[in-house]
Amino acid sequence: MKSVNRSSLIVSGKQPFYDWIRSLGGYDHVEDDSLDATVYLIDYFEDEDGLQKALMNRYEEVFQLELSVWNDDESQWPENLSFDLFLDWFDVIPSQLVLDAVPENLEREVLE
């Protein structure tokens, strides 16, 4: 296995996120905690200060991506995508160490 020069955030929805999804209409079947978590590779951090800096640098981008999966009409999104709201809507589990267990080279696709 190879160590990757990144850390990760595992992001999963909380009750307010699920409530928002259901409020969009057509998603009544979405059950709380039924969605997969998303893993985001971020800049490597060494300590709590580094983690907080990485979170502050990335939370808005992650928030927007999580919302856009369900609705890309930004007028349907909350008005203020603050850090506090992000933490209210999502559980975030950081991991300092990322290992690549696949021997083939990593392929990348850009999401916009």
C-alpha positions in Angstrom: 0.0 0.0 0.0 1.0 3.5 -0.7 0.5 6.5 1.6 -1.2 9.4 -0.2 -0.1 13.0 0.6 -3.7 13.9 1.5 -6.0 13.6 4.5 -9.8 13.0 4.2 -13.1 14.1 5.4 -16.0 11.6 5.5 -19.2 13.7 5.2 -22.7 12.3 5.9 -26.0 14.0 6.3 -27.8 14.8 9.5 -31.6 15.3 10.1 -31.7 18.9 8.7 -30.1 17.8 5.4 -32.6 14.9 5.0 -35.5 17.3 5.9 -34.3 19.7 3.1 -34.0 16.9 0.6 -37.6 15.8 1.4 -38.8 19.4 1.1 -37.7 19.5 -2.5 -40.5 17.1 -3.4 -40.2 13.8 -5.1 -37.8 12.5 -2.5 -40.2 11.2 0.1 -38.6 7.8 0.0 -35.3 9.1 1.3 -34.9 7.7 4.8 -32.7 9.3 7.5 -29.2 7.9 7.3 -30.0 6.0 4.1 -27.5 7.8 1.9 -23.9 6.9 1.6 -21.3 9.2 3.1 -18.9 11.0 0.7 -15.2 10.9 1.2 -13.3 14.1 0.3 -9.5 14.2 -0.1 -8.1 17.4 1.4 -4.7 18.9 2.0 -2.8 16.9 4.5 -3.1 18.1 8.1 -0.9 17.3 11.1 -2.9 18.5 14.0 -6.1 20.1 15.2 -5.2 23.5 13.9 -4.4 22.1 10.5 -7.7 20.2 10.5 -9.6 23.4 11.4 -7.8 25.3 8.6 -8.6 22.6 6.1 -12.3 22.5 7.1 -12.6 26.3 6.8 -10.9 26.2 3.4 -13.2 23.5 2.0 -16.5 23.4 3.9 -18.4 25.8 1.5 -17.3 23.8 -1.6 -18.3 20.5 0.0 -21.6 22.0 1.2 -22.4 23.2 -2.3 -21.5 19.9 -3.9 -23.7 18.0 -1.4 -26.6 20.3 -2.1 -26.1 20.2 -5.9 -26.4 16.4 -6.0 -30.1 16.9 -5.0 -30.9 20.2 -6.6 -28.7 22.5 -8.6 -31.1 25.4 -8.4 -29.2 27.6 -5.9 -32.4 29.5 -5.1 -33.7 26.3 -3.4 -30.6 26.2 -1.1 -30.3 27.8 2.3 -29.4 31.5 2.0 -26.3 31.5 4.1 -24.1 28.5 3.7 -22.2 29.2 6.9 -19.8 26.9 8.7 -22.1 26.5 11.6 -25.0 25.5 9.3 -22.6 23.0 7.6 -21.9 21.4 10.9 -25.6 21.4 11.7 -26.4 19.6 8.4 -23.5 17.2 8.2 -21.4 14.9 10.3 -17.7 15.2 9.5 -15.2 12.5 10.3 -11.6 13.5 9.6 -8.8 11.1 8.9 -5.2 12.3 8.8 -3.8 9.2 7.1 -5.0 8.1 3.6 -3.7 4.8 2.1 -4.2 3.7 -1.4 -4.8 -0.1 -1.4 -5.2 -0.4 -5.2 -2.0 -1.1 -7.1 -3.2 0.6 -10.4 -2.8 4.4 -10.9 -5.5 6.6 -9.6 -7.8 8.1 -12.3 -9.4 11.5 -11.8 -12.6 13.0 -13.0 -13.4 16.7 -12.4 -16.8 17.4 -10.9 -18.1 21.0 -11.4 
